[in-house]
Amino acid sequence: MSSATEGERPTQTSPAGVWLGRAWIAVVLIPVFFILAFVVGQVLYSLMGYLPENAGIPLWVDLVATIPTIAVFLVPCTAAVLYGRHANNLGARSGLIPLCIGALAGLGLLILSIVTIIGSHL
């Protein structure tokens, strides 16, 4: 499918290119969602009357504040993985790069959050 008027070069966008572009947009949004997730976590701790840096926070408070925080952060990570995989399946091998970045960022925060909660309650 091309879109061109008389005198212009036709331009085509491959389906793999569209998915690859979406994957890279998701990767670019990872730091934005990291900041947003941090704010969500701080607000949730504050609404429950705790400061996250204080000791002695009950486990349920940590879970109630951490689960939505992780969910917010995983949105662009999941999008990067899914879009990168889709681009890779359509023939764009470079889709593996945003796929790996999204997977590593998501797993990194997930593991860090789990270790922090376990460490603070032992």
N, C-alpha and C positions, 0 to 999 in steps of 0.2 A: 504494500500500500504506500503510495507516495503522494505528497502534497506539493504541487508546484504549479505556478502560473507560467504563462508564456515568457520565456527569457530567463527563467530561474532554473537552477539545478534542482533536480528532484532530491528529496531527503527521505530516507527510510530509517525507521527505528525497529530493530529486531526485538522480538519478545524477550529474548535473554537480556538485551540491553536495558529494557524497562525494569525487569526484576533486579538486575544488578544495580541500577541507579537507586531503586528503593532500598536495597540492602545497605548501600553506602550512606544514604540519608539516615537510616536507622543507626548506623555506627556513629555518625556525627551527633546524633541526639543522645547518645549514651551519657556524656558528661552533663548534659542539661537535665536528664532524668535522675542522675546521681544527686545533683543539688536538690532537685524537687523531692526525691526520696528522703534526703537528709532533713529537709524542712518538715516533711510529713512525720517523720520519727520524732523530731523535737516537739512538734505541736502535740502529738499524741501523748508523749511523756508529760508535757505541761498540763494537758487537760486532765490527766489522772493525778496530778499533784506531785510528781517526781521529777528529779533531774537525772538524766541518764548517766552522768559521771559520778553520782553518789553510790555508795555501797548500800547493800541491804534492800534492794528493790525486789519485790516478790516476782516469782517466775511468771505468773499470769500477766503482770504488767509488762515484763519484757516481751512476752509472746504477743500481746495485744499491740504493742508498739512496733515490733520487728516484722511481723508477718505482712502488714500493709506496706511497710517500707520496702521489703524485698519485692513485693508484687509490683510496686511502682517502678522500681529499678529494672525489673525483668521485662517490662514492656518493650523497650527498644532492643534489648538483647535477644528476645525471642523473635522479634521482627527481623533482625539482622540474620539470625540463623535460618528462619523459614524462607525469607526472600533470597538469601545467598544459596540455599539448597535448590530452590526453584530455578534460579539462574544457572546453576551448575548442571541441573538436569536438562536444561534447554541448550546446553553446549558451551556456556561461558565458564570455563574452568576457573577464571578469576573470581567467581562467586564463592570459592572456598575461603578467600581472604576475609571478607566481612563475616562469613559463617564462623570462622575460628575466633575472630575478635569478639563477636557477640557471645559465643559459647564461653570463652575464657573469662570475659568480664562478668557474665552472669554467674558462672560457677565460683569465681573468685569471691564475689560479694556474698553468695550463699554460704560458702564454707567459712568465710570470715565471721558472718553473723552467727552461725551455729557454734563455732568455737568460742566466740565472745560470750554467748549466753551460757554455754556449758561451763566455761571458765569462771564466770561470775557467780555461779551457784554451787560450786564445789567446796 
